[in-house]
Amino acid sequence: MIIKSGQIWQHFKGGKYQIINVAKHSESLEDLVIYEALYDNVTSKYWARPLADFLGTKNIDSREVPRFKLIK
């Protein structure tokens, strides 16, 4: 799966996010997805997550679901 700036992804909990870009961690050089919440979030509007986690799965009620899915 290719992550591109401007794409809209939905978290398994329902929140929608727009991709800002993919960046490199300054020390480990790990790919990080930088994304913006498209809803009011009191904690932060912008988030960063390792690419592997972003594209990974989550076990919900004994079934694996994608953590994020591309919707647009």
PDB file of N, CA, C and O in Angstrom, chain B, residues numbered from 101:
ATOM      1  N   MET B 101       0.859  -1.183   0.000  1.00  0.00           N
ATOM      2  CA  MET B 101       0.000   0.000   0.000  1.00  0.00           C
ATOM      3  C   MET B 101       0.893   1.231   0.000  1.00  0.00           C
ATOM      4  O   MET B 101       1.830   1.325   0.793  1.00  0.00           O
ATOM      5  N   ILE B 102       0.608   2.157  -0.874  1.00  0.00           N
ATOM      6  CA  ILE B 102       1.379   3.390  -0.955  1.00  0.00           C
ATOM      7  C   ILE B 102       0.612   4.506  -0.258  1.00  0.00           C
ATOM      8  O   ILE B 102      -0.549   4.769  -0.569  1.00  0.00           O
ATOM      9  N   ILE B 103       1.272   5.148   0.675  1.00  0.00           N
ATOM     10  CA  ILE B 103       0.696   6.280   1.398  1.00  0.00           C
ATOM     11  C   ILE B 103       1.071   7.546   0.627  1.00  0.00           C
ATOM     12  O   ILE B 103       2.243   7.774   0.330  1.00  0.00           O
ATOM     13  N   LYS B 104       0.068   8.365   0.305  1.00  0.00           N
ATOM     14  CA  LYS B 104       0.323   9.603  -0.437  1.00  0.00           C
ATOM     15  C   LYS B 104      -0.306  10.787   0.282  1.00  0.00           C
ATOM     16  O   LYS B 104      -1.361  10.679   0.907  1.00  0.00           O
ATOM     17  N   SER B 105       0.369  11.905   0.173  1.00  0.00           N
ATOM     18  CA  SER B 105      -0.132  13.152   0.722  1.00  0.00           C
ATOM     19  C   SER B 105      -1.525  13.449   0.172  1.00  0.00           C
ATOM     20  O   SER B 105      -1.768  13.312  -1.027  1.00  0.00           O
ATOM     21  N   GLY B 106      -2.435  13.854   1.050  1.00  0.00           N
ATOM     22  CA  GLY B 106      -3.795  14.207   0.644  1.00  0.00           C
ATOM     23  C   GLY B 106      -4.807  13.084   0.778  1.00  0.00           C
ATOM     24  O   GLY B 106      -6.009  13.348   0.787  1.00  0.00           O
ATOM     25  N   GLN B 107      -4.358  11.841   0.883  1.00  0.00           N
ATOM     26  CA  GLN B 107      -5.297  10.730   1.026  1.00  0.00           C
ATOM     27  C   GLN B 107      -6.062  10.855   2.345  1.00  0.00           C
ATOM     28  O   GLN B 107      -5.560  11.412   3.321  1.00  0.00           O
ATOM     29  N   ILE B 108      -7.284  10.325   2.352  1.00  0.00           N
ATOM     30  CA  ILE B 108      -8.110  10.284   3.560  1.00  0.00           C
ATOM     31  C   ILE B 108      -8.192   8.825   4.015  1.00  0.00           C
ATOM     32  O   ILE B 108      -8.536   7.934   3.237  1.00  0.00           O
ATOM     33  N   TRP B 109      -7.872   8.606   5.279  1.00  0.00           N
ATOM     34  CA  TRP B 109      -7.914   7.273   5.873  1.00  0.00           C
ATOM     35  C   TRP B 109      -8.829   7.302   7.086  1.00  0.00           C
ATOM     36  O   TRP B 109      -8.970   8.332   7.745  1.00  0.00           O
ATOM     37  N   GLN B 110      -9.452   6.162   7.375  1.00  0.00           N
ATOM     38  CA  GLN B 110     -10.332   6.066   8.535  1.00  0.00           C
ATOM     39  C   GLN B 110      -9.752   5.079   9.536  1.00  0.00           C
ATOM     40  O   GLN B 110      -9.392   3.957   9.180  1.00  0.00           O
ATOM     41  N   HIS B 111      -9.664   5.506  10.787  1.00  0.00           N
ATOM     42  CA  HIS B 111      -9.192   4.667  11.883  1.00  0.00           C
ATOM     43  C   HIS B 111     -10.279   3.656  12.228  1.00  0.00           C
ATOM     44  O   HIS B 111     -11.460   3.910  11.994  1.00  0.00           O
ATOM     45  N   PHE B 112      -9.890   2.518  12.780  1.00  0.00           N
ATOM     46  CA  PHE B 112     -10.883   1.484  13.104  1.00  0.00           C
ATOM     47  C   PHE B 112     -11.906   1.972  14.123  1.00  0.00           C
ATOM     48  O   PHE B 112     -12.992   1.401  14.219  1.00  0.00           O
ATOM     49  N   LYS B 113     -11.583   3.017  14.887  1.00  0.00           N
ATOM     50  CA  LYS B 113     -12.549   3.580  15.839  1.00  0.00           C
ATOM     51  C   LYS B 113     -13.480   4.592  15.180  1.00  0.00           C
ATOM     52  O   LYS B 113     -14.423   5.065  15.815  1.00  0.00           O
ATOM     53  N   GLY B 114     -13.224   4.936  13.893  1.00  0.00           N
ATOM     54  CA  GLY B 114     -14.141   5.795  13.167  1.00  0.00           C
ATOM     55  C   GLY B 114     -13.614   7.151  12.741  1.00  0.00           C
ATOM     56  O   GLY B 114     -14.137   7.739  11.794  1.00  0.00           O
ATOM     57  N   GLY B 115     -12.596   7.664  13.410  1.00  0.00           N
ATOM     58  CA  GLY B 115     -12.063   8.979  13.065  1.00  0.00           C
ATOM     59  C   GLY B 115     -11.439   8.990  11.679  1.00  0.00           C
ATOM     60  O   GLY B 115     -10.850   8.001  11.242  1.00  0.00           O
ATOM     61  N   LYS B 116     -11.574  10.126  10.991  1.00  0.00           N
ATOM     62  CA  LYS B 116     -10.984  10.276   9.655  1.00  0.00           C
ATOM     63  C   LYS B 116      -9.777  11.195   9.737  1.00  0.00           C
ATOM     64  O   LYS B 116      -9.754  12.160  10.501  1.00  0.00           O
ATOM     65  N   TYR B 117      -8.774  10.870   8.928  1.00  0.00           N
ATOM     66  CA  TYR B 117      -7.504  11.588   8.947  1.00  0.00           C
ATOM     67  C   TYR B 117      -7.006  11.813   7.530  1.00  0.00           C
ATOM     68  O   TYR B 117      -7.211  10.981   6.646  1.00  0.00           O
ATOM     69  N   GLN B 118      -6.350  12.945   7.326  1.00  0.00           N
ATOM     70  CA  GLN B 118      -5.746  13.236   6.029  1.00  0.00           C
ATOM     71  C   GLN B 118      -4.230  13.122   6.159  1.00  0.00           C
ATOM     72  O   GLN B 118      -3.624  13.646   7.094  1.00  0.00           O
ATOM     73  N   ILE B 119      -3.639  12.424   5.197  1.00  0.00           N
ATOM     74  CA  ILE B 119      -2.190  12.243   5.199  1.00  0.00           C
ATOM     75  C   ILE B 119      -1.511  13.569   4.848  1.00  0.00           C
ATOM     76  O   ILE B 119      -1.858  14.214   3.859  1.00  0.00           O
ATOM     77  N   ILE B 120      -0.553  13.959   5.665  1.00  0.00           N
ATOM     78  CA  ILE B 120       0.277  15.136   5.386  1.00  0.00           C
ATOM     79  C   ILE B 120       1.469  14.684   4.543  1.00  0.00           C
ATOM     80  O   ILE B 120       1.735  15.240   3.478  1.00  0.00           O
ATOM     81  N   ASN B 121       2.181  13.673   5.032  1.00  0.00           N
ATOM     82  CA  ASN B 121       3.330  13.143   4.310  1.00  0.00           C
ATOM     83  C   ASN B 121       3.912  11.972   5.079  1.00  0.00           C
ATOM     84  O   ASN B 121       3.476  11.672   6.190  1.00  0.00           O
ATOM     85  N   VAL B 122       4.893  11.314   4.490  1.00  0.00           N
ATOM     86  CA  VAL B 122       5.675  10.292   5.180  1.00  0.00           C
ATOM     87  C   VAL B 122       7.044  10.904   5.434  1.00  0.00           C
ATOM     88  O   VAL B 122       7.670  11.446   4.522  1.00  0.00           O
ATOM     89  N   ALA B 123       7.508  10.815   6.687  1.00  0.00           N
ATOM     90  CA  ALA B 123       8.787  11.394   7.090  1.00  0.00           C
ATOM     91  C   ALA B 123       9.693  10.289   7.628  1.00  0.00           C
ATOM     92  O   ALA B 123       9.251   9.161   7.846  1.00  0.00           O
ATOM     93  N   LYS B 124      10.936  10.620   7.834  1.00  0.00           N
ATOM     94  CA  LYS B 124      11.907   9.703   8.433  1.00  0.00           C
ATOM     95  C   LYS B 124      12.181  10.119   9.875  1.00  0.00           C
ATOM     96  O   LYS B 124      12.325  11.303  10.178  1.00  0.00           O
ATOM     97  N   HIS B 125      12.250   9.130  10.751  1.00  0.00           N
ATOM     98  CA  HIS B 125      12.684   9.382  12.125  1.00  0.00           C
ATOM     99  C   HIS B 125      14.139   9.833  12.068  1.00  0.00           C
ATOM    100  O   HIS B 125      14.937   9.239  11.342  1.00  0.00           O
ATOM    101  N   SER B 126      14.495  10.858  12.809  1.00  0.00           N
ATOM    102  CA  SER B 126      15.824  11.460  12.699  1.00  0.00           C
ATOM    103  C   SER B 126      16.960  10.541  13.151  1.00  0.00           C
ATOM    104  O   SER B 126      18.097  10.717  12.712  1.00  0.00           O
ATOM    105  N   GLU B 127      16.684   9.581  14.004  1.00  0.00           N
ATOM    106  CA  GLU B 127      17.753   8.704  14.481  1.00  0.00           C
ATOM    107  C   GLU B 127      17.686   7.310  13.888  1.00  0.00           C
ATOM    108  O   GLU B 127      18.704   6.763  13.465  1.00  0.00           O
ATOM    109  N   SER B 128      16.490   6.729  13.855  1.00  0.00           N
ATOM    110  CA  SER B 128      16.371   5.340  13.384  1.00  0.00           C
ATOM    111  C   SER B 128      16.134   5.234  11.882  1.00  0.00           C
ATOM    112  O   SER B 128      16.281   4.161  11.297  1.00  0.00           O
ATOM    113  N   LEU B 129      15.766   6.355  11.260  1.00  0.00           N
ATOM    114  CA  LEU B 129      15.393   6.405   9.838  1.00  0.00           C
ATOM    115  C   LEU B 129      14.134   5.602   9.522  1.00  0.00           C
ATOM    116  O   LEU B 129      13.858   5.308   8.359  1.00  0.00           O
ATOM    117  N   GLU B 130      13.375   5.249  10.552  1.00  0.00           N
ATOM    118  CA  GLU B 130      12.097   4.558  10.375  1.00  0.00           C
ATOM    119  C   GLU B 130      11.116   5.504   9.682  1.00  0.00           C
ATOM    120  O   GLU B 130      11.103   6.702   9.964  1.00  0.00           O
ATOM    121  N   ASP B 131      10.289   4.964   8.768  1.00  0.00           N
ATOM    122  CA  ASP B 131       9.249   5.764   8.119  1.00  0.00           C
ATOM    123  C   ASP B 131       8.133   6.061   9.104  1.00  0.00           C
ATOM    124  O   ASP B 131       7.640   5.167   9.792  1.00  0.00           O
ATOM    125  N   LEU B 132       7.739   7.335   9.165  1.00  0.00           N
ATOM    126  CA  LEU B 132       6.640   7.791  10.018  1.00  0.00           C
ATOM    127  C   LEU B 132       5.574   8.433   9.147  1.00  0.00           C
ATOM    128  O   LEU B 132       5.887   9.237   8.269  1.00  0.00           O
ATOM    129  N   VAL B 133       4.324   8.086   9.385  1.00  0.00           N
ATOM    130  CA  VAL B 133       3.208   8.716   8.690  1.00  0.00           C
ATOM    131  C   VAL B 133       2.787   9.927   9.520  1.00  0.00           C
ATOM    132  O   VAL B 133       2.511   9.807  10.713  1.00  0.00           O
ATOM    133  N   ILE B 134       2.742  11.083   8.881  1.00  0.00           N
ATOM    134  CA  ILE B 134       2.298  12.322   9.521  1.00  0.00           C
ATOM    135  C   ILE B 134       0.891  12.594   9.007  1.00  0.00           C
ATOM    136  O   ILE B 134       0.681  12.697   7.799  1.00  0.00           O
ATOM    137  N   TYR B 135      -0.070  12.712   9.912  1.00  0.00           N
ATOM    138  CA  TYR B 135      -1.461  12.863   9.485  1.00  0.00           C
ATOM    139  C   TYR B 135      -2.224  13.820  10.388  1.00  0.00           C
ATOM    140  O   TYR B 135      -1.843  14.065  11.533  1.00  0.00           O
ATOM    141  N   GLU B 136      -3.314  14.354   9.841  1.00  0.00           N
ATOM    142  CA  GLU B 136      -4.118  15.382  10.497  1.00  0.00           C
ATOM    143  C   GLU B 136      -5.519  14.851  10.771  1.00  0.00           C
ATOM    144  O   GLU B 136      -6.157  14.275   9.890  1.00  0.00           O
ATOM    145  N   ALA B 137      -5.990  15.049  11.998  1.00  0.00           N
ATOM    146  CA  ALA B 137      -7.359  14.674  12.348  1.00  0.00           C
ATOM    147  C   ALA B 137      -8.337  15.584  11.619  1.00  0.00           C
ATOM    148  O   ALA B 137      -8.154  16.802  11.597  1.00  0.00           O
ATOM    149  N   LEU B 138      -9.363  15.009  11.028  1.00  0.00           N
ATOM    150  CA  LEU B 138     -10.384  15.787  10.319  1.00  0.00           C
ATOM    151  C   LEU B 138     -11.631  15.982  11.179  1.00  0.00           C
ATOM    152  O   LEU B 138     -12.746  16.102  10.671  1.00  0.00           O
ATOM    153  N   TYR B 139     -11.418  16.009  12.460  1.00  0.00           N
ATOM    154  CA  TYR B 139     -12.490  16.250  13.427  1.00  0.00           C
ATOM    155  C   TYR B 139     -11.854  17.000  14.597  1.00  0.00           C
ATOM    156  O   TYR B 139     -10.629  17.048  14.707  1.00  0.00           O
ATOM    157  N   ASP B 140     -12.663  17.576  15.459  1.00  0.00           N
ATOM    158  CA  ASP B 140     -12.132  18.273  16.624  1.00  0.00           C
ATOM    159  C   ASP B 140     -11.544  17.268  17.595  1.00  0.00           C
ATOM    160  O   ASP B 140     -12.249  16.389  18.092  1.00  0.00           O
ATOM    161  N   ASN B 141     -10.261  17.394  17.864  1.00  0.00           N
ATOM    162  CA  ASN B 141      -9.572  16.510  18.791  1.00  0.00           C
ATOM    163  C   ASN B 141      -8.834  17.403  19.776  1.00  0.00           C
ATOM    164  O   ASN B 141      -7.922  18.134  19.388  1.00  0.00           O
ATOM    165  N   VAL B 142      -9.213  17.351  21.029  1.00  0.00           N
ATOM    166  CA  VAL B 142      -8.642  18.261  22.023  1.00  0.00           C
ATOM    167  C   VAL B 142      -7.184  17.942  22.343  1.00  0.00           C
ATOM    168  O   VAL B 142      -6.459  18.809  22.829  1.00  0.00           O
ATOM    169  N   THR B 143      -6.749  16.725  22.081  1.00  0.00           N
ATOM    170  CA  THR B 143      -5.376  16.342  22.387  1.00  0.00           C
ATOM    171  C   THR B 143      -4.397  16.905  21.372  1.00  0.00           C
ATOM    172  O   THR B 143      -3.387  17.502  21.745  1.00  0.00           O
ATOM    173  N   SER B 144      -4.690  16.716  20.082  1.00  0.00           N
ATOM    174  CA  SER B 144      -3.819  17.214  19.023  1.00  0.00           C
ATOM    175  C   SER B 144      -4.532  17.131  17.688  1.00  0.00           C
ATOM    176  O   SER B 144      -5.395  16.277  17.484  1.00  0.00           O
ATOM    177  N   LYS B 145      -4.171  18.008  16.795  1.00  0.00           N
ATOM    178  CA  LYS B 145      -4.702  17.988  15.426  1.00  0.00           C
ATOM    179  C   LYS B 145      -3.798  17.141  14.531  1.00  0.00           C
ATOM    180  O   LYS B 145      -4.259  16.562  13.547  1.00  0.00           O
ATOM    181  N   TYR B 146      -2.505  17.070  14.875  1.00  0.00           N
ATOM    182  CA  TYR B 146      -1.524  16.372  14.042  1.00  0.00           C
ATOM    183  C   TYR B 146      -0.918  15.202  14.793  1.00  0.00           C
ATOM    184  O   TYR B 146      -0.678  15.273  15.998  1.00  0.00           O
ATOM    185  N   TRP B 147      -0.675  14.119  14.058  1.00  0.00           N
ATOM    186  CA  TRP B 147      -0.192  12.878  14.651  1.00  0.00           C
ATOM    187  C   TRP B 147       0.908  12.280  13.787  1.00  0.00           C
ATOM    188  O   TRP B 147       0.995  12.552  12.590  1.00  0.00           O
ATOM    189  N   ALA B 148       1.744  11.463  14.412  1.00  0.00           N
ATOM    190  CA  ALA B 148       2.784  10.712  13.711  1.00  0.00           C
ATOM    191  C   ALA B 148       2.744   9.279  14.229  1.00  0.00           C
ATOM    192  O   ALA B 148       2.599   9.039  15.427  1.00  0.00           O
ATOM    193  N   ARG B 149       2.875   8.343  13.313  1.00  0.00           N
ATOM    194  CA  ARG B 149       2.846   6.928  13.681  1.00  0.00           C
ATOM    195  C   ARG B 149       3.788   6.192  12.740  1.00  0.00           C
ATOM    196  O   ARG B 149       3.853   6.516  11.554  1.00  0.00           O
ATOM    197  N   PRO B 150       4.525   5.198  13.255  1.00  0.00           N
ATOM    198  CA  PRO B 150       5.361   4.405  12.356  1.00  0.00           C
ATOM    199  C   PRO B 150       4.517   3.788  11.232  1.00  0.00           C
ATOM    200  O   PRO B 150       3.404   3.313  11.458  1.00  0.00           O
ATOM    201  N   LEU B 151       5.067   3.808  10.038  1.00  0.00           N
ATOM    202  CA  LEU B 151       4.360   3.290   8.866  1.00  0.00           C
ATOM    203  C   LEU B 151       3.876   1.861   9.090  1.00  0.00           C
ATOM    204  O   LEU B 151       2.744   1.531   8.734  1.00  0.00           O
ATOM    205  N   ALA B 152       4.708   1.021   9.669  1.00  0.00           N
ATOM    206  CA  ALA B 152       4.319  -0.375   9.903  1.00  0.00           C
ATOM    207  C   ALA B 152       3.086  -0.466  10.805  1.00  0.00           C
ATOM    208  O   ALA B 152       2.216  -1.305  10.574  1.00  0.00           O
ATOM    209  N   ASP B 153       3.005   0.381  11.822  1.00  0.00           N
ATOM    210  CA  ASP B 153       1.826   0.401  12.699  1.00  0.00           C
ATOM    211  C   ASP B 153       0.607   0.952  11.965  1.00  0.00           C
ATOM    212  O   ASP B 153      -0.496   0.421  12.090  1.00  0.00           O
ATOM    213  N   PHE B 154       0.816   2.015  11.206  1.00  0.00           N
ATOM    214  CA  PHE B 154      -0.285   2.633  10.463  1.00  0.00           C
ATOM    215  C   PHE B 154      -0.947   1.612   9.534  1.00  0.00           C
ATOM    216  O   PHE B 154      -2.173   1.554   9.440  1.00  0.00           O
ATOM    217  N   LEU B 155      -0.137   0.816   8.856  1.00  0.00           N
ATOM    218  CA  LEU B 155      -0.659  -0.177   7.908  1.00  0.00           C
ATOM    219  C   LEU B 155      -0.952  -1.524   8.562  1.00  0.00           C
ATOM    220  O   LEU B 155      -1.369  -2.465   7.888  1.00  0.00           O
ATOM    221  N   GLY B 156      -0.735  -1.618   9.867  1.00  0.00           N
ATOM    222  CA  GLY B 156      -0.931  -2.872  10.579  1.00  0.00           C
ATOM    223  C   GLY B 156      -2.385  -3.156  10.917  1.00  0.00           C
ATOM    224  O   GLY B 156      -3.297  -2.450  10.488  1.00  0.00           O
ATOM    225  N   THR B 157      -2.570  -4.204  11.695  1.00  0.00           N
ATOM    226  CA  THR B 157      -3.905  -4.628  12.108  1.00  0.00           C
ATOM    227  C   THR B 157      -4.036  -4.537  13.619  1.00  0.00           C
ATOM    228  O   THR B 157      -3.054  -4.389  14.346  1.00  0.00           O
ATOM    229  N   LYS B 158      -5.272  -4.629  14.062  1.00  0.00           N
ATOM    230  CA  LYS B 158      -5.612  -4.575  15.477  1.00  0.00           C
ATOM    231  C   LYS B 158      -6.573  -5.719  15.755  1.00  0.00           C
ATOM    232  O   LYS B 158      -7.481  -5.961  14.959  1.00  0.00           O
ATOM    233  N   ASN B 159      -6.397  -6.427  16.859  1.00  0.00           N
ATOM    234  CA  ASN B 159      -7.288  -7.520  17.219  1.00  0.00           C
ATOM    235  C   ASN B 159      -8.482  -6.956  17.987  1.00  0.00           C
ATOM    236  O   ASN B 159      -8.340  -6.449  19.100  1.00  0.00           O
ATOM    237  N   ILE B 160      -9.644  -7.056  17.378  1.00  0.00           N
ATOM    238  CA  ILE B 160     -10.890  -6.571  17.984  1.00  0.00           C
ATOM    239  C   ILE B 160     -11.861  -7.744  18.052  1.00  0.00           C
ATOM    240  O   ILE B 160     -12.235  -8.307  17.023  1.00  0.00           O
ATOM    241  N   ASP B 161     -12.266  -8.107  19.258  1.00  0.00           N
ATOM    242  CA  ASP B 161     -13.207  -9.214  19.444  1.00  0.00           C
ATOM    243  C   ASP B 161     -12.766 -10.463  18.689  1.00  0.00           C
ATOM    244  O   ASP B 161     -13.561 -11.087  17.986  1.00  0.00           O
ATOM    245  N   SER B 162     -11.495 -10.821  18.841  1.00  0.00           N
ATOM    246  CA  SER B 162     -10.907 -12.034  18.259  1.00  0.00           C
ATOM    247  C   SER B 162     -10.842 -12.027  16.734  1.00  0.00           C
ATOM    248  O   SER B 162     -10.779 -13.090  16.118  1.00  0.00           O
ATOM    249  N   ARG B 163     -10.856 -10.852  16.120  1.00  0.00           N
ATOM    250  CA  ARG B 163     -10.655 -10.780  14.670  1.00  0.00           C
ATOM    251  C   ARG B 163      -9.703  -9.636  14.365  1.00  0.00           C
ATOM    252  O   ARG B 163      -9.699  -8.607  15.041  1.00  0.00           O
ATOM    253  N   GLU B 164      -8.902  -9.840  13.337  1.00  0.00           N
ATOM    254  CA  GLU B 164      -7.927  -8.841  12.926  1.00  0.00           C
ATOM    255  C   GLU B 164      -8.593  -7.848  11.968  1.00  0.00           C
ATOM    256  O   GLU B 164      -9.168  -8.236  10.951  1.00  0.00           O
ATOM    257  N   VAL B 165      -8.504  -6.583  12.306  1.00  0.00           N
ATOM    258  CA  VAL B 165      -9.035  -5.529  11.445  1.00  0.00           C
ATOM    259  C   VAL B 165      -7.907  -4.544  11.148  1.00  0.00           C
ATOM    260  O   VAL B 165      -7.021  -4.357  11.982  1.00  0.00           O
ATOM    261  N   PRO B 166      -7.926  -3.910   9.968  1.00  0.00           N
ATOM    262  CA  PRO B 166      -6.896  -2.916   9.687  1.00  0.00           C
ATOM    263  C   PRO B 166      -7.003  -1.737  10.654  1.00  0.00           C
ATOM    264  O   PRO B 166      -8.099  -1.263  10.953  1.00  0.00           O
ATOM    265  N   ARG B 167      -5.853  -1.271  11.136  1.00  0.00           N
ATOM    266  CA  ARG B 167      -5.853  -0.108  12.036  1.00  0.00           C
ATOM    267  C   ARG B 167      -6.415   1.106  11.306  1.00  0.00           C
ATOM    268  O   ARG B 167      -7.193   1.868  11.881  1.00  0.00           O
ATOM    269  N   PHE B 168      -6.026   1.296  10.039  1.00  0.00           N
ATOM    270  CA  PHE B 168      -6.524   2.361   9.184  1.00  0.00           C
ATOM    271  C   PHE B 168      -6.897   1.776   7.833  1.00  0.00           C
ATOM    272  O   PHE B 168      -6.264   0.833   7.359  1.00  0.00           O
ATOM    273  N   LYS B 169      -7.926   2.339   7.216  1.00  0.00           N
ATOM    274  CA  LYS B 169      -8.250   1.923   5.845  1.00  0.00           C
ATOM    275  C   LYS B 169      -8.412   3.162   4.974  1.00  0.00           C
ATOM    276  O   LYS B 169      -8.962   4.179   5.397  1.00  0.00           O
ATOM    277  N   LEU B 170      -7.917   3.047   3.748  1.00  0.00           N
ATOM    278  CA  LEU B 170      -8.005   4.139   2.789  1.00  0.00           C
ATOM    279  C   LEU B 170      -9.451   4.300   2.350  1.00  0.00           C
ATOM    280  O   LEU B 170     -10.085   3.333   1.926  1.00  0.00           O
ATOM    281  N   ILE B 171      -9.978   5.525   2.450  1.00  0.00           N
ATOM    282  CA  ILE B 171     -11.352   5.743   1.997  1.00  0.00           C
ATOM    283  C   ILE B 171     -11.426   6.715   0.838  1.00  0.00           C
ATOM    284  O   ILE B 171     -12.443   6.763   0.146  1.00  0.00           O
ATOM    285  N   LYS B 172     -10.363   7.501   0.601  1.00  0.00           N
ATOM    286  CA  LYS B 172     -10.409   8.464  -0.504  1.00  0.00           C
ATOM    287  C   LYS B 172      -9.025   8.863  -0.907  1.00  0.00           C
ATOM    288  O   LYS B 172      -8.855   9.668  -1.822  1.00  0.00           O
TER     289      LYS B 172
END
